[in-house]
């Protein structure tokens, strides 16, 4: 029999589960070193993030050059 005033079968907010899992992972990382698979995954994510940052910068430079060419002509003068 349920007690009066208690809410049952309530799903957590979408971010709450991720937050609790992330918190548990951080606590585990403090206590234990990364496994080889986790290190490999972290390396892959770092390389991906670096590539995305470089692509974003490259895209912005290309857009700036295109704007210059539009404004000043193809020779950039």
Residue pairs with C-beta under 8 A, 6 or more apart in sequence:
2 8
34 42
68 76
69 76
